[in-house]
């Protein structure tokens, strides 16, 4: 994911997704799979560089998943 704070760029996108959590990532993926949008036509805006799938965190605490499996 591009860090917008450190980059200046000029690009046009057809879809702007606000938030890179589970909902934003799923919405972006569904839009690409629909065939109506290419990957470079969708931009996800989120202040974080990484995304952690939070339901997995309880599974790590419960010993179901290892520390690096999320």
C-alpha positions, 0 to 999 in steps of 0.5 A: 500500500502506498504511504500517502504522507510521504508521496506526492502523486498525480493520478485519477481513480474511479473509486475511492475507498475510505478505510483499509479495514476488513470492510474496505479490503473486501469492498475493493476486492469485490469491485475488482472481481466484478470486472467493472474496475481494474486494480489501478482504478481503485484507491484505498485510503487508510492512515495505517500501512498494515492491516491485522485481521482482528478476529484472528487475535483472539485465536492466537490468545486461545492457542489455536493459531501461532503468533505468526499465523494471523 
